Amino acid sequence: MRLENKLNNKKILFFSVQTFNLEREIIKKLVDFGAKVNYYDERPSNNNFVKGIIRLKRSVYQHRIDTYYKKILLETNSDIYHYLFVNRGEVVPEFFLIAFKKSHPDCEFIFYTWDSFKNQSHPTKILKYFDRKFTFDPDDAIDFNLNFRPLFYLDSYSEIKKVSDNKIKYDLLFLGTAHSDRYRITNIVINWCNENKLASFYYYFIHGRLVYFFKKIFDKSFQLFDYKKLSFVSLTTNQILELYKNSNVILDINHPGQKGLTMRTFEAIGAGKKIITTNSEIKRYSFYNQKNIYLIDRNNIVLDKNFFSSSYQDVNNELYKKLSIEGWLHCLFVEKESNLWIIGVN
């Protein structure tokens, strides 16, 4: 079945945290295929203080969360919904899912997460309420009996790939949230680039000063982060796209406790850019090509200057299309495709 046939004139209640405007891109794509989308941020508020409280001490903010979801129940009670779509499930409470199902018994519940349960355990408490369940993490897929589906690239990245005369300004690009050992690794890689006369650009984002100061006290890895190099404002989609256009190789540093491939991986594939990554799991994926993807050991970083000058090899066209946001939505709403991506996940 085609995606437009599945979504046309269907009403979707969509929950997602605000993440670099990705939620807007998902909504736009759903609407493009004929869906009517009612969107709510998962969090009661998106300011940095609330983000910090939820991440560090959710119980302190639970009453506000419950009040927020009771209000949503009232606002959605009289509407007909064909799908409840939860992306990530960081704070969605059980009572809301139970009550919404009672008032919308024919609504199909779809869950997806682009975070590992090691980093966000709350979703494991609500999985049982969903009809279709997906994760980007191959281990979580096995451990929690979920469908496995990697992330996606936006259409705007494929537009970069189509242009052959993009002027390269940076040999290496790193964009990412500040966490774990990213600062240490990027410093080593950037210093190597400088020694080898390769230009680089890096951007560290963090969710608020409260999160920074808490981590500075309790997380040893944050002792190394230079406060002056951190940004508390995320880049816009257009800014990120412009950086991709001007870059040759994308540096990807996964969280040490996370095996799922990052969004940066798929953005790079979409844009036709080579990748240097710390995530050895990528070797298990059907699109892996050592001509395009260079693995580094986060504890023993060895780089090869030849990788920066070699040519990029296009990904198989069928796989490339399935890695798009349209392919991602088709998997979630129409047809599961776990066996397409990686060995050992059903």
C-alpha positions as a printed Julia matrix, in Angstrom:
346×3 Matrix{Float64}:
   0.0     0.0    0.0
   1.2     3.51  -0.81
   1.74    5.93   2.05
  -0.73    8.47   0.69
  -3.44    5.8    0.55
  -2.81    4.99   4.2
  -2.73    8.59   5.44
  -5.09   10.53   3.19
  -7.84   12.22   5.25
  -6.67   10.42   8.39
  -6.38   12.4   11.62
  -3.24   11.94  13.72
  -2.55   13.05  17.29
   1.21   13.48  17.31
   3.46   13.83  20.36
   7.16   14.6   20.08
   9.73   16.62  21.95
  11.03   19.58  19.97
  14.32   18.41  18.48
  16.09   20.71  16.03
  12.71   21.27  14.27
  12.52   17.61  13.25
   8.99   17.41  14.66
   7.96   20.13  12.18
   9.5    18.21   9.3
   7.62   15.06  10.33
   4.34   16.99  10.54
   4.96   18.58   7.14
   5.57   15.19   5.55
   2.47   13.66   7.12
   0.41   16.58   5.81
   2.0    16.21   2.36
   0.52   12.7    2.25
  -2.96   13.92   3.14
  -3.02   13.49   6.93
  -4.54   15.99   9.35
  -2.14   16.39  12.25
  -2.8    17.71  15.75
   0.59   18.19  17.41
   1.56   18.55  21.06
   5.02   18.9   22.5
   5.6    15.98  24.84
   6.8    18.38  27.5
   4.47   20.94  29.11
   7.03   23.58  28.22
  10.06   23.7   25.97
  12.15   26.21  27.9
  15.58   25.15  29.08
  14.59   25.12  32.77
  11.81   22.57  32.16
  14.07   20.46  29.93
  16.66   20.42  32.68
  14.18   19.51  35.44
  12.67   16.66  33.41
  16.08   15.26  32.55
  17.55   15.56  36.01
  14.61   15.16  38.43
  11.37   14.37  36.64
   9.42   13.57  39.82
   9.67   17.23  40.88
   7.75   18.21  37.75
   5.31   15.26  37.59
   2.27   17.21  38.82
   2.74   19.76  36.02
   3.09   16.93  33.48
  -0.11   15.27  34.69
  -2.03   18.56  34.56
  -0.8    19.16  31.01
  -1.99   15.75  29.79
  -5.36   16.05  31.52
  -5.86   19.27  29.58
  -5.0    17.47  26.32
  -7.59   14.79  27.11
 -10.25   17.47  27.4
  -9.14   19.16  24.17
  -9.13   15.94  22.14
 -12.05   14.07  23.66
 -14.67   15.03  21.07
 -12.48   14.53  17.96
 -12.07   11.35  15.93
  -8.46   10.18  15.61
  -7.21    7.36  13.43
  -3.67    7.34  14.86
  -1.94    8.31  18.07
   1.72    8.73  17.14
   4.27    9.11  19.94
   7.84    9.87  19.02
  10.27    9.14  21.88
   7.8     8.95  24.8
   9.95   10.81  27.29
   7.1    11.97  29.54
   3.76   10.65  28.17
   1.98    9.23  31.28
   0.19    5.89  31.42
  -3.1     7.38  32.61
  -3.29    9.48  29.45
  -2.86    6.49  27.11
  -5.46    4.47  29.04
  -8.0     7.3   29.0
  -7.37    8.21  25.36
  -7.83    4.6   24.25
 -11.09    4.41  26.17
 -12.46    7.48  24.4
 -10.94    6.51  21.01
 -11.19    2.68  20.88
 -10.58    2.47  17.11
  -7.44    4.61  17.18
  -4.18    2.82  16.32
  -1.28    3.61  18.68
   2.19    3.93  17.09
   5.4     4.36  19.07
   8.89    5.22  17.86
  12.0     6.23  19.76
  15.36    7.59  18.64
  16.83    7.23  22.11
  18.11    4.12  23.86
  16.2     2.94  26.89
  19.44    3.12  28.85
  19.24    6.88  28.46
  15.45    7.21  28.72
  13.74    4.4   30.65
  10.24    5.9   30.96
   9.05    4.61  27.55
   9.48    1.01  28.74
   6.57    1.61  31.12
   4.15    2.59  28.34
   5.12    0.23  25.49
   2.31   -2.19  26.31
  -0.31    0.35  25.22
   0.92    0.57  21.61
  -0.14   -1.48  18.6
   3.0    -0.8   16.53
   6.31   -0.26  18.31
   9.65    0.74  16.8
  13.11    1.67  18.0
  16.33    2.8   16.35
  18.36    0.7   18.8
  19.0    -2.9   17.64
  19.61   -4.17  21.18
  16.42   -2.6   22.53
  14.53   -4.13  19.59
  15.59   -7.6   20.73
  15.36   -7.02  24.49
  11.88   -5.46  24.38
  10.47   -7.31  21.34
  10.12   -4.18  19.21
  10.38   -3.59  15.49
  13.74   -2.22  14.42
  13.88    0.83  12.17
  16.85    3.2   11.75
  16.42    6.94  11.48
  16.06    8.98   8.28
  17.28   11.97   6.32
  15.13   14.92   5.28
  14.44   15.73   1.64
  16.59   18.86   1.93
  19.7    16.67   2.41
  19.06   14.79  -0.79
  18.97   18.18  -2.55
  22.58   18.72  -1.43
  23.54   15.4   -3.01
  22.06   16.47  -6.35
  24.36   19.51  -6.61
  27.79   18.51  -7.89
  29.51   21.89  -7.54
  29.08   22.52  -3.81
  32.15   24.44  -2.69
  33.94   22.66   0.15
  34.98   24.98   2.97
  35.45   22.42   5.73
  37.19   19.08   5.45
  35.52   17.96   8.69
  32.24   18.94  10.33
  31.01   18.09  13.82
  27.56   19.13  15.06
  26.11   17.63  18.21
  24.76   17.85  21.71
  27.46   18.1   24.38
  27.64   14.84  26.31
  29.94   12.04  27.46
  33.36   12.03  25.76
  32.46   14.07  22.69
  34.62   17.02  23.69
  37.7    14.86  24.22
  37.24   13.0   20.93
  36.55   16.07  18.84
  39.58   17.82  20.29
  41.81   14.93  19.27
  40.31   14.79  15.76
  40.39   18.57  15.25
  44.01   18.79  16.43
  44.89   16.03  13.96
  43.12   17.98  11.21
  45.08   21.1   12.08
  48.35   19.18  11.98
  47.41   17.82   8.54
  46.24   21.2    7.2
  42.58   20.15   7.04
  39.91   22.73   7.89
  37.28   21.84  10.47
  34.13   23.25  12.07
  32.51   22.12  15.32
  29.38   23.11  17.25
  28.45   21.82  20.72
  24.84   22.29  21.84
  23.52   21.83  25.37
  19.96   22.04  26.78
  20.36   24.98  29.13
  22.78   26.27  31.71
  21.08   24.31  34.49
  21.92   21.05  32.72
  25.5    22.22  32.15
  26.18   23.17  35.78
  24.55   19.99  37.1
  26.64   17.85  34.77
  29.73   19.87  35.58
  29.33   18.81  39.21
  28.18   15.21  38.84
  29.51   14.04  35.44
  33.28   13.61  35.26
  33.3    13.84  31.46
  31.97   17.39  31.68
  35.03   18.54  33.6
  36.75   18.8   30.23
  34.13   20.88  28.42
  35.12   24.48  27.77
  32.09   26.59  28.71
  33.0    29.21  26.1
  32.72   26.63  23.32
  29.19   25.54  24.25
  26.02   26.95  22.71
  22.64   27.06  24.43
  20.86   27.85  21.16
  20.45   25.12  18.55
  21.32   25.71  14.92
  18.44   26.2   12.5
  17.78   23.64   9.78
  19.01   26.11   7.15
  22.24   26.71   9.07
  22.88   22.97   9.33
  22.17   22.46   5.63
  24.57   25.24   4.69
  27.3    23.64   6.79
  26.67   20.26   5.14
  26.9    21.85   1.7
  30.29   23.29   2.61
  31.72   20.14   4.25
  33.41   16.99   2.99
  33.37   14.56   5.95
  30.92   14.44   8.88
  32.24   13.41  12.3
  29.74   11.28  14.23
  30.28   10.44  17.92
  27.61    8.19  19.41
  26.86    8.12  23.13
  28.94    5.29  24.7
  25.76    3.63  25.96
  23.93    3.88  22.64
  24.19    1.45  19.73
  21.54    2.97  17.47
  22.9     5.11  14.65
  22.56    8.87  15.09
  20.61   11.29  12.92
  23.95   12.69  11.72
  24.67    9.33  10.08
  21.56    9.52   7.91
  21.9    13.21   7.18
  25.37   12.45   5.84
  24.06    9.58   3.69
  21.23   11.77   2.43
  23.67   14.54   1.49
  26.16   12.13  -0.05
  28.87   12.91   2.51
  31.48   10.6    4.01
  31.38    9.76   7.71
  33.95    9.25  10.45
  32.22    7.5   13.35
  32.89    5.91  16.72
  29.92    3.55  16.32
  31.26    0.15  15.24
  27.66   -1.13  14.96
  27.45    0.58  11.59
  29.42   -2.32  10.07
  26.34   -4.52  10.56
  24.09   -2.32   8.42
  23.25   -3.12   4.8
  24.43    0.3    3.55
  27.88    0.06   5.17
  30.73    0.84   2.78
  34.26    1.42   4.05
  34.83    3.81   1.14
  32.25    6.13   2.71
  32.47    5.25   6.4
  35.64    5.32   8.49
  35.56    3.77  11.96
  37.62    5.1   14.87
  38.15    3.63  18.3
  37.08    6.29  20.81
  39.88    5.14  23.15
  42.59    4.88  20.5
  41.91    7.31  17.67
  43.8     6.67  14.43
  42.97    8.67  11.3
  43.9     8.4    7.63
  44.32   11.51   5.49
  43.58    9.48   2.35
  39.97    9.06   3.5
  39.43   12.79   3.05
  40.57   12.78  -0.57
  38.98    9.54  -1.83
  35.7     9.59  -3.78
  32.26    8.98  -2.3
  30.4     5.88  -3.55
  26.62    6.15  -3.91
  24.41    3.99  -1.71
  22.15    1.45  -3.44
  19.22    3.45  -4.81
  16.5     1.31  -3.17
  18.13    1.6    0.24
  18.76    5.3   -0.28
  15.05    5.94  -0.88
  14.02    3.86   2.13
  16.38    5.9    4.32
  14.39    9.05   3.53
  11.72   10.47   5.83
   9.1     9.08   3.44
  10.63    5.62   3.77
  10.66    5.98   7.55
   6.98    6.94   7.69
   6.06    4.15   5.29
   7.66    1.65   7.66
   5.89    3.05  10.74
   2.42    3.39   9.21
   2.32    0.84   6.39
   4.86   -1.97   6.28
   7.47   -3.17   8.78
  10.89   -3.83   7.26
  13.2    -4.91  10.09
  15.05   -7.55   8.08
  16.14   -5.0    5.5
  18.65   -3.19   7.67
  20.74   -5.33   9.96
  21.59   -8.94  10.7
  20.18  -10.38  13.9
  17.11   -8.16  14.38
  13.61   -9.47  13.65
